[in-house]
Amino acid sequence: MFYPTLTTPTCESGIRSWLSLSFATIVIVSADAQSDSVDFSEEVQPIFERLSDAERDTLIEWVKQGGKLPENWSGNHNADEALHGEALFEYEIAPLLAKHCLECHDTSRKEGALDLSRKAAAYKGGDSGKAIDPGHGSESELWELVESDDMPEDRPPLSRREKDLLKRWIDEGAVWTLDWIDPATYQNEGGGEQWIRRLTISEYVETVRSTVGVDISKEAHEILPPDLRADGFSNTAYNLNVDMGHVNAYSRLATLIVEQMDTAAFALEFHENPKFTDKDMGKLIEGMGRRLLRGPLTKEEVILFRGISTTVASSGGKMDEAVRYLVEAMLQSPRFIYRIENQGTEGENVPIDGYELASRLSYAIWGGPPDERLLDLAEKDKLLEREYLETQIARLLSDPRAIDRSVQFAYEWLDLGRLDSLRPSSEKFPDWNPALAKDMRAETLTVFEELVWKEGRPLTDLLNVQTTFVTKALAEHYGLKKSRKALGSEDLTRYDLNSNPARGGLLTHGSVLTMGGDDASMVTRGLFVLRDLLRGTVKDPPPCLDTTPIPSSPGQSQRVIAEERVANGSCGGCHEKFEPLAFGLERFDGLGSYYKRDVFGNRLRQDGEILFPGAAEPQSFKTSAELMDLLAASDRVAETITWKLVQFVMGRPLGARDASEIKKIHEDAQEGGGTYQSLMSAIAMSDLIRKKS
């Protein structure tokens, strides 16, 4: 049985928005999935022509995949159903400005002295006068420039629909509700949804271990196709597809799991003396199903599983054989392989039931299924009560499984899996030892676990923590001086960095620095800081652009090369946003060793400036240590970590409709000290976990 990757909900929300201006009956006539042909009714065609190319492509692909317009779109619609006021600004205009305008007209760049990211500045206008005249769309300079396609400059013009929305917004008074339009909030459409998710390999392994007591880790990683990264994580729902490779793998694994079980003992956990009668088998199946499938079975499901035991009994089989086949079947059930919830209740802010909440909590905090305590509370509807919920969140966070799950998050957030394929140039790095890649990863994860769980410090302290853990080989690679503590071991040893100002914090770890490649690319390192620490945005380079890294040479360090790109009129508009963020890391080579001059004798610097998103002016730093302190003290970095952990928990990209709830999560977490525990608690108590959508 195959389940969709659930891109459809996002598309549906987009299509609802696209069709909000339609006054006509909307009917899609036909779509040929085997070709690029999609036929629309005469009523839809004019609307289709008003969409941007990207919107048209999405609509066509959605229809070809079997998408249908919601039933409540099958009648006539009028302008009263379009968005107005606050909703129009937050769900249409703010994303429009973020997409088309803020690249040049934000607080830091404000070309023509026009800042369209903040209300007061936008209303004030720029060098050419007032840009927005509330109530008078056709007389507003902003409207005139986009209507004539003069703006955005050197970018695709707004679609007809976007222009109409902008004019209507100004005509209706230009309601503005946000302090600041954060472009990162609008990188992804939609938000607020719960997507069906296949278990990742790690979740599958933990689910098997927790439910039947079998460690299938080795076999699962060998047999199952790997989980691939998308949007920064490998648990992103739309990328967790199931093909025949998965189907066959789950079948093989189910057999292997059952072979390692004491099925007779397992059955006795749910029935003291099971027999082949309908009553006895019903009780056994219901008990096994509740645990393995994470909630009660329907009558229909019990009957279906009962058919297995009936077949065994009719052929003269024993109870143990029936239990084996039942477990094997349940291990291949969509309810085991997927995290499926009841989709019957529609509407926003509808509470989920206790069993759904139990699964959401356990997979968020443990990366595995709910235990008997959670299931019992779910059955009694106690888990929905705030007092019980808070107690269970604290209990889950005190379990060692919470530590393992947090380490998985760090591994994903920092993309530490890429170290498995680290292959530096043997000519440039002849002394490279491949075992160092493993040591680098272990260093980062050990520092994370130490700071988060043993010291209970704020997550932002990861950026300037003055402690690390190194093997003898890694210490020598870093050039760390030997201390009185033994560094002669192959095991990780704690190392105090207070006397070593060059190092301290995640950005000085080899596991992170190696993402810059052999030449320590300022582009790659800067983009990591921008996107994964500052939640900043920058457009992708044009497809025709040659992005081959330029190697250092005499007189040309990587910083000099980067400064030339930033100064280049055709490149600087984008590169100035991220390359300077890596200037403080120039003294670290492609493998994380520290030098004051490169192999060509070029002097390497560590001073620079950092511009935090939304700020008008950059902050300067003289050393890499000062850069780390600025990052550690930044609420933007703390906020980014919040967004990253929420995305990891939700298993999907986050959008504008998530922003208000994430803001509340962040505020609650900071009140609790900004620790991992306070952040996870805030997520678990939020509507993102407790409500349908």
Buried (B, 14 or more C-beta within 10 A) or exposed (E): EEBBBBBBBBBBBBBBBBBBBBEBEBEBEEBEEEEEEBEBBEBBEEBBEBBBEEBBEBBBBBBBBEBEBEEEBEEEBEEEBBBBEEEBBBBBBBBBBBBBBBBBBBBBBBBEEBBBBBBEBBBBBBEEEBBBBBEEBEEBBBBBBBBEEEBBEEEEBBBBBBBBBBBBBBBBEBBBEBEBBBBBBBBBBBBBBBBBBBBBBBBBBBBBBBBBEBEBBEBBEEBBEEBEBBBBBBBBBBBBBBEEEBBEBBBEBBEBBBEEBEBEEBBBEBBEEBEBEEEBBBBBBBBBBBBBBBBBBEEEBBBBBBEBBBEBBEEEBEBBBBBBBBBBBBBBBBBBBBBBBEEEEEEEEEEBBBBBBBBBBBBBBBBBBBBEEBBBBBBEEBBBEEEBBEBBBEBBBEBEBBBBBBBBBBBBBBBBBBBEEBEBEEEBBEEBEEEBBBBBBBBBBBBBBBBBBEEEBBBBBBBBBBBBBBBBBBBBBBEBEEEEEEBEEEEBBEBEBEEBEBBBBBBBBBBBBBBBBBBBBBBBBBBBBBBBBBBBBBEEEEEEEEEEBBEBEEEBBBBBBBBBBBEEEEBBBBBBBBBBBBBBBBBBBBBBBBEEEBEEEBEBBBBBBBBBBBBEEEBEBEBBBBBBBBBBEBEBBBBBBBBBBBBBBBBBBBBBBBBEBBEBBBEBBBEBBBBBBBBBBBBBBBBBBBBBB
